[in-house]
Amino acid sequence: MKRIKNIWQFRYYVCSKIFESLGVLMLLYELLTLINPIEDIVSSHKSYAFIAIVLISLCYALYGLFFPPQKITLDINKRTQLNIRQGNLMEANGVKIIPVNEYFDTHLGDGIINEKSIHGQFLSLYESHIDELREVIDKQLEIIQALPSNRDRTMIPSLPNKRFPLGTCIRIVIGEQCYILVAVTRFDEYEHVDVSTEEFPEVVRKMFNGIEHLHDGKPVYLPLVGSGISGYELTNMQILNTIVQAAQMANRLCVTNGLNLYIYSDEQMNSINLNVIKYLYNRWITLK
């Protein structure tokens, strides 16, 4: 049942691939009819050849839908390629993009930040140096205009009270590790996520603007920003497609050493079809 639903959901992709294959195979068929030794054989089995061509085209389209590649590379512009694959962001060797909340929180263990999230994993790496990390973050935030205060955060003692616009980026260096922290999530008075889906494209646009200014010529690694518990009511496919299109629209984006999007788990990978993402991207760039 799920596979039938997928065929209907991605019907335009399937039809596109069927016609693409039909075009190639029909051209090959016509070329074979021009070869004298095979002309009579091909001509006498036209109906069988047509059925075979249709079946092969259908199988080609369905194979691409149900058995997508595990990685793809998209040419964002002449200077930047986007590589999408499964991987562990924390093990990457380059600038790592860390989605955080609007307060750039650095506390763990109180139920506000999920320890399994990218934000939580990042804080866990420096759990024994949280005070120093807080100082580094606050120093970078000093040069950024904070939003007007709308409440006091009293649920947990010592929580930061300065909040910043979604999409705000800061670059911090700890030892040999470089990170770009991006404000992706807003909290309400109960410290629960409170964002709207309409905000997401602008957050991603600002993230790529921050990457352009802060990556310092190094390879950049980012997760599927906005997925998981970030609060955006979008599927992983919608999130990835939005990120890909935003990268392509960032005309000044220049990451010559590689822009890499890491999908962190098998479950997340299974919810994404990279063939469909590539198909949508190719259709998008033809509209330029």
BAFI-3210 file (N, C-alpha, C; in Angstrom, 3 decimals, decimal comma, padded with zeros to 6 digits):
// residues 288
n [1|2|3|4|5|6|7|8|9|10|11|12|13|14|15|16|17|18|19|20|21|22|23|24|25|26|27|28|29|30|31|32|33|34|35|36|37|38|39|40|41|42|43|44|45|46|47|48|49|50|51|52|53|54|55|56|57|58|59|60|61|62|63|64|65|66|67|68|69|70|71|72|73|74|75|76|77|78|79|80|81|82|83|84|85|86|87|88|89|90|91|92|93|94|95|96|97|98|99|100|101|102|103|104|105|106|107|108|109|110|111|112|113|114|115|116|117|118|119|120|121|122|123|124|125|126|127|128|129|130|131|132|133|134|135|136|137|138|139|140|141|142|143|144|145|146|147|148|149|150|151|152|153|154|155|156|157|158|159|160|161|162|163|164|165|166|167|168|169|170|171|172|173|174|175|176|177|178|179|180|181|182|183|184|185|186|187|188|189|190|191|192|193|194|195|196|197|198|199|200|201|202|203|204|205|206|207|208|209|210|211|212|213|214|215|216|217|218|219|220|221|222|223|224|225|226|227|228|229|230|231|232|233|234|235|236|237|238|239|240|241|242|243|244|245|246|247|248|249|250|251|252|253|254|255|256|257|258|259|260|261|262|263|264|265|266|267|268|269|270|271|272|273|274|275|276|277|278|279|280|281|282|283|284|285|286|287|288]
n.u [000,818|001,934|003,848|002,285|001,065|003,329|003,958|001,790|002,105|004,527|004,009|004,479|007,225|007,620|006,233|007,767|010,251|009,500|008,779|011,220|012,848|011,411|011,839|014,615|014,810|013,066|014,380|016,687|015,506|014,586|017,035|018,058|016,402|017,477|019,688|020,703|021,024|019,503|017,102|014,813|014,201|013,623|011,486|009,522|008,691|007,364|005,235|005,916|008,342|007,524|005,976|007,981|009,643|007,980|007,601|010,228|010,773|008,902|009,840|012,324|011,622|010,248|012,231|014,041|012,459|011,941|014,430|016,465|019,561|022,238|023,645|024,062|025,274|024,941|025,200|025,425|026,253|028,812|030,871|030,272|029,455|026,892|026,865|025,000|024,364|024,332|025,600|027,747|027,528|029,026|031,450|032,632|035,139|035,602|033,855|031,125|027,619|025,394|022,203|020,366|018,430|016,581|017,763|020,303|021,022|022,918|022,623|022,066|020,207|017,871|015,566|014,813|016,470|016,872|018,921|019,613|019,377|021,008|021,907|021,942|023,840|026,094|026,463|026,961|029,492|031,091|030,517|031,910|033,027|031,197|030,809|032,920|032,256|029,838|030,744|032,229|030,207|028,520|030,230|030,412|027,782|027,518|027,916|025,658|022,374|019,986|016,647|013,726|012,998|010,581|009,706|010,526|012,735|012,065|011,678|013,797|016,703|019,121|018,916|019,630|018,463|018,420|017,199|017,388|016,941|015,410|017,478|019,786|023,307|026,325|029,867|031,955|035,017|036,553|039,301|040,611|038,318|035,654|032,601|029,380|026,776|023,298|020,304|017,372|015,014|012,194|011,155|008,325|006,552|006,581|008,872|008,713|008,882|007,999|007,209|006,425|005,537|005,801|007,952|010,251|011,657|012,880|014,552|016,389|017,454|018,806|020,619|022,313|023,388|024,843|026,666|028,114|029,530|030,954|032,328|035,017|036,565|036,688|035,635|032,124|029,740|026,473|023,463|020,180|018,633|016,023|014,498|013,252|012,805|012,436|010,120|008,903|006,307|006,837|007,673|010,544|011,394|010,281|011,658|014,347|014,191|013,550|015,899|017,786|016,848|017,064|019,822|020,596|019,483|020,982|022,917|025,518|026,787|029,627|031,408|034,040|035,471|033,610|030,218|028,366|025,704|024,625|022,775|021,482|020,577|019,435|016,674|015,899|017,086|015,643|013,272|013,606|013,961|016,481|016,645|014,252|014,598|016,759|015,549|013,538|015,199|016,577|014,421|013,762|016,024|015,854|014,019|015,246]
n.v [-001,206|001,266|001,603|001,902|004,292|005,933|005,884|007,288|009,710|010,651|010,845|012,535|012,537|009,789|009,551|011,325|010,001|007,674|008,622|009,715|007,424|006,048|007,709|007,401|004,616|004,261|005,732|004,186|001,878|002,758|003,265|000,695|-000,395|000,599|-000,820|-003,133|-006,094|-006,604|-005,449|-006,754|-008,587|-006,945|-005,446|-007,367|-007,972|-005,897|-005,315|-006,827|-005,633|-003,044|-003,468|-004,475|-002,252|-000,413|-001,761|-001,926|000,797|001,463|-000,124|001,052|003,614|002,996|001,680|003,743|005,168|003,467|002,500|004,520|006,474|006,585|008,854|012,107|014,648|018,054|020,728|023,757|026,349|027,859|027,809|026,279|023,124|020,980|018,351|015,565|013,177|010,271|010,598|011,295|014,208|015,265|014,018|015,067|016,833|019,920|023,059|023,061|023,170|024,161|023,851|025,910|027,318|030,448|031,728|030,820|028,728|027,028|024,944|021,726|018,724|019,547|019,128|020,918|021,230|018,742|016,004|014,308|015,746|017,755|020,138|019,378|017,272|018,693|020,370|018,396|017,551|019,502|019,520|019,582|022,039|024,111|026,710|028,196|027,901|029,289|031,880|032,346|032,247|034,361|036,508|036,628|037,221|039,782|041,698|041,650|042,727|042,334|040,999|042,767|042,255|039,897|038,442|037,061|034,455|032,159|029,544|027,736|028,177|030,764|030,945|032,217|035,473|037,127|037,280|036,354|037,143|034,633|032,700|034,046|033,975|032,832|032,546|030,285|029,247|026,480|025,240|023,318|023,099|024,352|026,066|027,015|028,537|028,499|030,223|028,601|027,825|028,987|029,705|029,318|030,608|028,380|027,103|025,584|024,634|027,101|027,909|028,922|027,346|028,931|030,562|029,160|029,056|031,637|031,514|029,584|030,909|033,035|031,505|030,473|032,855|033,535|031,393|031,974|034,254|033,437|030,998|030,878|029,798|027,059|023,555|022,934|021,557|020,487|019,639|018,154|020,742|022,013|019,768|016,967|017,895|020,581|021,961|022,763|022,148|020,237|017,750|015,558|015,434|017,808|019,678|019,188|019,758|022,483|023,502|022,869|024,390|026,954|027,159|027,197|029,598|031,402|033,514|034,516|032,561|030,843|028,146|026,752|024,529|022,636|021,995|020,281|018,173|016,312|013,495|012,074|009,524|006,113|005,949|008,578|008,786|006,896|008,178|009,903|010,572|010,706|010,732|011,940|014,442|015,397|015,438|017,398|019,576|019,874|020,584|022,977|024,658|024,987|026,926|029,323]
n.w [000,000|000,805|-001,178|-003,453|-002,785|-002,834|-005,545|-006,622|-005,269|-006,279|-008,980|-011,166|-011,374|-011,967|-014,431|-015,959|-016,032|-017,351|-019,923|-020,623|-020,798|-022,764|-024,986|-025,473|-025,939|-028,096|-030,028|-030,264|-031,246|-033,767|-034,973|-035,145|-037,065|-039,309|-039,883|-042,122|-041,848|-039,535|-039,943|-041,027|-038,997|-036,792|-037,819|-038,190|-035,676|-034,386|-032,576|-030,296|-029,710|-029,079|-026,744|-025,082|-024,899|-023,547|-021,083|-020,133|-019,816|-017,842|-015,706|-015,356|-014,431|-012,037|-010,635|-010,110|-008,361|-006,163|-005,450|-004,684|-005,044|-002,580|-002,273|-003,725|-005,991|-006,499|-008,743|-007,605|-008,290|-010,367|-008,588|-006,405|-005,136|-003,999|-001,874|-001,022|001,388|003,560|006,844|009,691|011,271|013,407|013,198|011,018|009,134|009,142|008,773|010,884|010,823|013,263|014,343|016,528|019,291|019,577|021,717|021,882|023,641|026,226|027,988|029,485|030,285|031,540|030,254|028,284|026,022|023,696|024,142|022,102|019,829|017,240|018,358|021,073|020,981|020,228|022,499|024,364|023,688|024,793|027,448|029,843|029,731|029,690|030,735|029,649|026,962|026,918|027,356|025,024|023,078|023,933|023,540|020,754|020,170|021,051|019,107|017,614|016,986|019,408|019,807|021,049|024,486|025,476|027,592|030,837|031,413|033,548|034,181|034,389|036,344|035,617|032,808|029,524|028,571|026,415|023,204|019,732|016,224|014,135|012,054|012,559|012,604|014,075|014,350|015,913|017,382|018,715|020,065|017,537|016,175|014,218|014,236|012,996|014,438|014,172|014,577|014,738|015,913|017,789|021,134|023,343|026,278|027,814|027,220|024,939|021,478|019,057|016,216|012,841|009,762|007,517|008,027|007,576|004,947|004,890|007,117|006,253|004,054|005,322|006,733|004,716|003,827|006,109|006,117|003,804|004,604|006,856|006,675|006,016|003,914|004,258|004,012|004,333|006,527|006,998|008,810|008,260|008,414|010,396|010,587|012,574|015,927|015,567|015,043|012,678|010,459|008,288|005,850|005,677|003,042|001,993|003,522|002,755|000,005|000,114|001,292|-000,692|-002,895|-001,798|-001,498|-004,177|-004,961|-003,595|-004,806|-004,417|-003,054|-002,200|-001,786|-002,152|-001,343|-000,826|-000,074|002,140|002,884|005,503|006,190|009,020|009,988|009,372|009,387|008,785|006,290|004,843|004,539|002,515|-000,942|-003,058|-005,806|-006,601|-005,415|-006,929|-009,443|-009,024|-008,512|-010,951|-012,593|-011,409|-011,881|-014,614|-014,923|-014,636]
ca.u [000,000|002,809|004,517|001,288|000,932|004,519|003,845|000,849|002,674|005,596|003,567|005,101|008,585|007,517|005,880|008,914|011,266|008,971|008,916|012,652|013,317|010,761|012,516|015,907|014,616|012,459|015,448|017,511|014,719|014,616|018,386|018,203|015,681|018,282|020,780|020,127|020,888|018,515|015,890|013,664|013,857|012,994|010,216|008,541|008,315|007,116|004,366|006,696|009,360|006,857|005,628|009,239|010,109|007,116|007,885|011,560|010,646|008,188|010,752|013,360|011,055|009,940|013,495|014,556|011,621|012,028|015,826|017,223|020,971|022,513|024,272|024,029|025,989|024,230|025,985|024,663|026,718|030,130|031,860|029,808|028,718|026,218|026,890|024,000|024,603|024,202|026,876|027,743|027,990|030,008|032,724|033,106|036,344|035,361|032,934|029,877|026,457|024,663|020,934|020,107|017,229|016,787|018,548|021,624|021,159|024,072|022,332|021,581|019,742|016,670|014,419|014,523|017,219|016,955|020,330|019,840|019,385|022,341|022,230|022,291|025,101|027,144|026,700|027,526|030,929|031,786|029,771|032,803|033,529|030,017|030,984|033,789|031,471|028,874|031,470|032,563|028,964|028,077|031,132|030,022|026,443|027,589|027,905|024,401|021,232|019,014|015,238|013,183|012,631|009,126|009,392|011,655|012,803|012,212|011,395|015,070|017,606|020,295|018,734|019,849|017,220|018,506|016,814|017,865|016,063|015,667|018,417|021,023|024,442|027,593|030,964|032,784|036,137|036,953|040,462|040,745|036,982|034,940|031,157|028,475|025,520|022,193|019,041|016,363|013,792|011,726|010,514|007,256|006,765|006,772|010,109|008,383|009,103|006,853|007,558|005,462|006,150|006,089|009,217|011,399|012,502|013,686|015,600|017,400|018,127|019,753|021,683|023,286|024,079|025,840|027,715|028,941|030,389|031,648|032,947|036,468|037,219|036,772|034,439|031,018|028,876|025,243|022,463|018,897|018,183|014,579|013,814|013,230|011,958|012,536|008,781|008,351|005,423|007,254|008,291|011,980|011,549|009,996|012,758|015,541|013,949|013,651|017,320|018,462|016,453|017,630|021,256|020,715|019,090|022,005|023,797|026,897|027,297|030,880|032,052|034,838|035,960|032,528|029,076|027,947|024,548|024,666|021,552|022,157|020,145|018,768|015,259|015,785|017,454|014,553|012,152|014,050|014,316|017,413|016,327|013,181|015,205|017,541|014,566|012,941|016,237|016,806|013,277|013,829|017,037|015,466|013,143|016,068]
ca.v [000,000|002,426|001,779|002,452|005,700|006,640|006,037|008,382|010,941|011,101|010,437|013,347|011,992|008,500|009,803|011,950|008,983|006,758|009,266|009,840|006,114|005,755|008,467|006,783|003,278|004,391|006,164|003,005|000,982|003,296|003,074|-000,728|-000,672|001,071|-001,771|-004,110|-007,485|-006,765|-004,701|-007,648|-009,179|-005,907|-005,051|-008,447|-008,127|-004,542|-005,284|-007,314|-004,621|-001,923|-003,907|-004,567|-000,882|000,165|-002,436|-001,502|002,191|001,452|-000,671|002,060|004,676|002,469|001,378|005,018|005,618|002,580|002,211|005,761|006,446|006,989|010,176|012,831|015,920|019,051|021,914|024,926|027,373|027,519|027,758|025,491|021,882|020,487|016,894|015,084|011,766|009,949|010,750|011,828|015,599|015,529|013,427|015,737|017,644|021,200|023,923|022,349|024,024|023,668|024,550|026,175|028,131|031,900|032,194|030,194|028,097|026,134|024,105|020,377|017,969|020,104|018,798|021,945|020,842|017,291|015,614|013,581|016,693|018,253|021,119|018,633|016,557|019,707|020,765|017,246|017,495|020,487|019,544|019,937|023,406|024,888|028,129|028,799|027,937|030,381|033,142|032,490|032,553|035,713|037,486|036,756|037,816|041,192|042,582|041,423|043,397|041,403|041,368|043,279|041,206|039,720|037,691|036,588|032,988|031,797|028,129|027,142|029,266|031,177|030,849|033,489|036,195|037,839|036,433|036,900|036,754|033,350|032,843|034,658|033,054|033,250|031,591|030,098|028,316|025,838|024,435|023,241|022,900|025,570|025,860|028,136|028,305|029,159|030,242|027,969|027,552|029,954|029,088|030,058|030,799|027,074|026,580|024,671|025,264|027,897|028,492|028,659|026,766|030,000|031,198|028,295|029,473|032,809|031,049|028,901|031,941|033,718|030,557|030,441|034,144|033,404|030,472|032,704|035,234|032,943|029,668|031,075|028,992|025,648|022,780|023,169|020,396|020,857|018,590|018,483|021,830|022,191|018,483|016,535|018,593|022,030|022,532|023,080|021,077|019,881|016,442|015,624|015,751|019,234|020,426|019,055|020,488|023,913|023,805|022,795|025,544|028,161|027,189|027,588|031,005|032,242|033,744|034,795|031,440|030,309|027,209|026,032|023,261|021,685|022,167|018,894|017,985|014,966|012,922|011,438|008,186|005,283|006,323|009,832|008,499|006,143|009,091|010,819|009,993|011,652|010,845|012,935|015,742|015,806|015,733|018,695|020,596|020,103|021,333|024,320|025,492|025,281|028,104|030,536]
ca.w [000,000|000,871|-002,471|-004,368|-002,398|-003,311|-007,003|-006,866|-004,736|-007,167|-010,320|-012,214|-011,526|-012,649|-015,833|-016,604|-016,285|-018,370|-021,236|-020,884|-021,247|-024,050|-026,032|-025,767|-026,498|-029,423|-030,925|-030,497|-032,113|-035,136|-035,511|-035,473|-038,314|-040,439|-040,110|-043,047|-041,374|-038,461|-040,289|-041,185|-037,701|-035,976|-038,422|-038,056|-034,265|-033,913|-031,392|-029,155|-029,399|-028,417|-025,384|-024,327|-024,646|-022,508|-019,813|-019,683|-019,370|-016,566|-014,698|-015,139|-013,598|-010,706|-009,959|-009,594|-007,260|-004,996|-005,113|-004,952|-004,623|-001,202|-002,292|-004,992|-006,039|-007,295|-009,077|-007,173|-009,221|-010,894|-007,508|-005,265|-005,302|-002,795|-001,764|-000,059|001,697|004,974|007,531|011,055|011,234|014,457|012,817|009,811|009,293|008,487|009,515|011,144|011,076|014,431|014,578|017,947|019,465|019,476|022,867|021,804|024,959|026,440|029,160|029,195|031,437|032,174|029,422|027,279|024,820|023,534|024,055|020,853|018,716|016,876|019,398|022,272|020,749|020,254|023,891|025,076|023,406|025,624|028,702|030,959|029,517|029,307|031,093|028,627|025,725|027,072|027,191|023,596|022,358|024,303|022,921|019,348|020,108|021,446|017,930|016,906|017,620|019,983|019,723|022,318|025,424|025,569|028,808|031,633|031,418|034,954|034,397|034,823|036,753|034,826|031,362|028,818|028,304|025,144|022,070|018,465|015,106|013,502|010,940|013,052|012,573|014,677|014,140|017,097|017,208|019,963|019,678|016,081|015,618|013,863|014,136|012,760|015,133|013,473|015,328|013,890|016,675|018,773|022,288|024,008|027,719|028,448|026,635|023,858|020,177|018,605|014,923|011,772|008,566|006,559|008,374|007,308|003,814|005,226|008,019|005,438|003,255|006,197|007,065|003,628|003,862|007,173|005,653|002,837|005,284|008,040|006,565|005,992|002,888|004,640|003,666|005,260|006,739|007,681|008,929|007,647|009,288|010,454|010,774|013,966|016,897|015,356|015,108|011,360|010,021|006,935|005,752|005,397|001,619|001,809|004,131|001,909|-001,236|000,440|001,498|-001,998|-003,695|-001,177|-001,836|-005,576|-005,091|-002,959|-005,958|-004,014|-002,266|-002,726|-000,871|-003,151|-000,800|-000,682|000,813|002,351|003,759|006,070|006,735|010,149|010,395|008,368|009,362|008,047|004,901|004,219|004,284|001,463|-002,232|-003,676|-007,234|-006,721|-005,097|-008,107|-010,486|-008,705|-008,659|-012,393|-013,131|-010,842|-012,522|-015,998|-014,910|-014,498]
c.u [000,861|003,471|003,554|001,086|002,114|004,462|002,919|001,438|003,725|005,279|004,222|006,545|008,544|007,214|007,048|009,972|010,803|009,160|010,385|013,209|012,709|011,467|013,826|015,715|013,981|013,484|016,357|016,810|014,770|015,987|018,613|017,510|016,466|019,438|020,228|019,990|019,800|017,165|014,668|013,225|013,105|011,609|009,133|008,084|008,029|006,297|005,108|007,734|008,735|006,505|006,880|009,743|009,298|007,429|009,247|011,507|009,954|009,089|011,848|012,859|010,806|011,209|014,087|013,762|011,845|013,452|016,694|018,671|021,122|023,235|024,134|024,872|025,244|025,143|025,153|024,993|028,124|031,167|031,499|029,064|028,112|026,196|025,920|024,210|024,333|025,572|026,691|028,360|029,121|031,383|033,325|034,298|036,195|034,471|031,604|028,768|025,640|023,363|020,688|018,797|017,591|017,599|019,987|021,963|022,355|023,856|021,786|021,002|018,514|015,428|014,080|015,202|017,329|018,415|020,648|019,825|020,809|022,816|022,691|023,600|026,289|027,486|027,330|029,028|031,714|031,113|030,636|033,364|032,390|030,197|031,839|033,040|030,472|029,544|031,797|031,330|028,505|028,946|030,763|028,664|026,440|027,451|026,610|023,267|020,231|017,598|014,771|012,752|011,113|008,707|010,677|011,622|013,100|011,988|012,614|015,991|018,726|020,140|019,026|018,509|017,256|018,160|017,171|016,982|016,426|016,517|019,716|022,134|025,639|028,617|031,779|033,840|036,536|038,094|040,644|039,388|036,292|033,452|030,472|027,147|024,426|020,932|017,917|015,007|013,477|011,020|009,368|007,528|006,948|008,031|009,836|008,565|007,831|007,254|006,449|006,203|006,568|007,439|010,423|012,249|013,401|014,819|016,733|018,161|019,178|020,908|022,747|024,041|025,166|026,986|028,667|029,940|031,301|032,423|034,464|037,188|037,326|035,551|033,383|030,134|027,639|024,303|021,211|018,201|016,670|013,803|013,762|012,281|012,004|011,178|008,166|007,545|005,663|007,828|009,787|012,239|011,311|011,123|013,988|015,360|014,045|015,106|018,055|018,117|017,025|019,110|021,444|020,390|020,084|023,112|025,258|027,523|028,530|031,540|032,879|035,350|034,846|031,487|028,422|026,773|024,526|023,300|021,962|021,735|019,524|017,300|015,041|016,088|016,322|013,344|012,439|014,367|015,183|017,208|015,258|013,720|015,999|016,625|013,951|013,945|016,481|015,653|013,323|014,831|016,718|014,567|013,942|016,106]
c.v [001,269|002,682|002,354|003,945|006,508|006,878|007,205|009,714|011,521|010,743|011,244|012,902|010,694|008,698|010,401|010,914|007,972|007,358|009,456|008,537|005,744|006,459|007,822|005,442|003,323|004,858|004,987|002,032|001,451|003,118|001,619|-001,078|-000,219|000,131|-002,955|-005,535|-007,666|-006,146|-005,607|-008,245|-008,180|-005,560|-006,101|-008,664|-006,762|-004,514|-005,750|-006,283|-003,445|-002,275|-003,953|-003,174|-000,233|-000,445|-002,020|-000,079|002,273|000,953|000,330|003,150|004,193|002,127|002,650|005,536|004,790|002,234|003,433|005,623|006,921|008,334|010,786|014,092|016,858|020,247|023,154|026,136|026,982|027,321|026,777|024,249|021,485|018,971|016,464|013,589|011,523|010,050|011,333|013,218|015,847|014,950|014,098|016,637|018,936|022,053|023,196|023,341|023,395|024,464|024,699|026,957|029,615|032,486|031,654|029,524|027,150|025,230|022,749|019,773|018,519|019,900|019,818|021,604|019,323|016,892|014,858|014,504|017,122|019,272|020,404|017,874|017,513|020,106|019,629|017,128|018,404|020,615|019,960|021,352|024,341|026,377|028,851|028,923|029,087|031,730|033,399|032,891|033,976|036,787|037,706|037,449|039,299|042,134|042,455|042,060|042,364|041,909|041,955|042,115|041,113|038,928|037,417|035,067|032,523|030,318|027,388|028,286|029,510|030,979|032,203|034,152|037,002|036,873|037,147|036,397|035,372|033,571|033,509|033,617|033,660|032,141|031,493|029,043|027,800|024,874|024,485|023,098|024,238|025,243|027,157|027,773|029,131|029,075|029,759|027,880|028,681|029,210|029,968|030,136|029,495|026,370|025,454|025,398|025,946|028,628|028,181|028,183|027,846|030,672|030,431|028,740|030,661|032,447|030,408|029,912|032,665|032,796|030,530|031,770|034,125|032,489|031,187|033,615|034,617|031,641|029,714|030,121|027,514|024,890|022,927|021,925|020,839|019,663|018,968|019,499|021,974|020,910|018,140|017,365|020,106|022,714|022,887|021,890|020,770|018,476|016,620|015,949|017,240|020,089|020,380|019,829|021,995|024,335|023,842|024,025|026,843|028,284|027,668|029,064|031,951|032,503|033,933|033,642|030,841|029,459|026,269|024,686|022,283|022,060|020,797|018,822|016,528|014,595|011,908|010,012|007,433|005,675|007,605|009,612|007,797|007,012|010,038|010,045|010,999|011,772|011,912|014,336|016,266|016,184|017,117|019,826|020,910|020,868|022,784|025,194|025,786|026,514|029,400|031,293]
c.w [000,000|-000,473|-003,500|-004,081|-002,914|-004,812|-007,334|-006,418|-005,671|-008,621|-011,428|-012,453|-012,321|-014,127|-016,596|-016,970|-017,326|-019,762|-021,610|-021,431|-022,595|-025,199|-026,451|-026,468|-027,884|-030,442|-031,268|-031,433|-033,567|-035,770|-035,915|-036,782|-039,543|-040,770|-040,905|-042,481|-040,316|-038,818|-040,362|-039,855|-036,839|-036,503|-038,231|-036,614|-033,630|-032,627|-030,145|-028,718|-028,645|-026,967|-024,513|-023,959|-023,529|-021,147|-019,251|-019,146|-018,020|-015,438|-014,351|-014,202|-012,171|-009,932|-009,359|-008,417|-005,999|-004,583|-005,428|-004,520|-003,191|-001,126|-003,678|-004,858|-006,976|-007,525|-008,765|-008,042|-009,667|-009,799|-006,394|-005,708|-003,961|-002,834|-000,673|000,139|003,177|005,635|008,920|011,045|012,225|014,136|011,585|010,124|008,496|009,370|009,652|011,467|012,199|014,593|016,082|018,060|019,486|020,622|022,843|023,147|025,026|027,656|028,700|030,472|032,120|031,318|028,361|025,957|024,784|023,308|022,768|019,638|018,399|017,906|020,665|022,142|020,801|021,689|024,685|024,863|024,357|026,993|029,888|030,827|029,119|029,603|030,062|027,296|025,761|026,844|025,723|022,800|022,659|023,657|021,455|019,203|020,460|020,265|017,122|017,688|018,110|019,759|021,055|023,219|025,541|026,805|029,574|031,681|032,848|035,226|034,924|035,230|035,737|033,323|030,709|028,507|027,009|024,010|020,765|017,316|014,569|012,251|011,339|013,112|013,312|014,458|015,419|016,805|018,585|019,638|018,178|015,395|015,379|013,659|013,727|013,408|014,468|014,321|014,410|014,580|017,662|019,902|022,800|025,506|028,484|027,938|025,644|022,525|019,697|017,328|013,922|010,528|007,576|006,818|007,849|006,107|004,126|006,193|007,230|004,591|004,093|006,588|005,964|003,508|004,934|006,781|004,710|003,536|006,346|007,842|006,367|005,044|003,195|004,129|004,746|005,311|007,515|007,780|008,146|008,559|009,221|010,635|012,260|014,809|016,723|015,329|013,772|010,848|008,548|006,959|005,489|003,932|001,365|002,379|003,241|000,608|-001,018|000,610|000,163|-002,842|-003,123|-001,486|-003,269|-005,774|-004,432|-003,979|-005,578|-003,236|-002,927|-001,640|-001,737|-002,654|-000,455|000,342|000,933|003,316|004,203|006,654|007,789|010,446|009,231|008,241|008,572|006,564|004,163|003,910|003,127|000,194|-002,979|-005,181|-007,456|-006,427|-006,302|-009,266|-010,260|-008,888|-010,131|-013,030|-012,643|-011,602|-013,977|-016,068|-014,819|-015,825]
res [m|k|r|i|k|n|i|w|q|f|r|y|y|v|c|s|k|i|f|e|s|l|g|v|l|m|l|l|y|e|l|l|t|l|i|n|p|i|e|d|i|v|s|s|h|k|s|y|a|f|i|a|i|v|l|i|s|l|c|y|a|l|y|g|l|f|f|p|p|q|k|i|t|l|d|i|n|k|r|t|q|l|n|i|r|q|g|n|l|m|e|a|n|g|v|k|i|i|p|v|n|e|y|f|d|t|h|l|g|d|g|i|i|n|e|k|s|i|h|g|q|f|l|s|l|y|e|s|h|i|d|e|l|r|e|v|i|d|k|q|l|e|i|i|q|a|l|p|s|n|r|d|r|t|m|i|p|s|l|p|n|k|r|f|p|l|g|t|c|i|r|i|v|i|g|e|q|c|y|i|l|v|a|v|t|r|f|d|e|y|e|h|v|d|v|s|t|e|e|f|p|e|v|v|r|k|m|f|n|g|i|e|h|l|h|d|g|k|p|v|y|l|p|l|v|g|s|g|i|s|g|y|e|l|t|n|m|q|i|l|n|t|i|v|q|a|a|q|m|a|n|r|l|c|v|t|n|g|l|n|l|y|i|y|s|d|e|q|m|n|s|i|n|l|n|v|i|k|y|l|y|n|r|w|i|t|l|k]
***
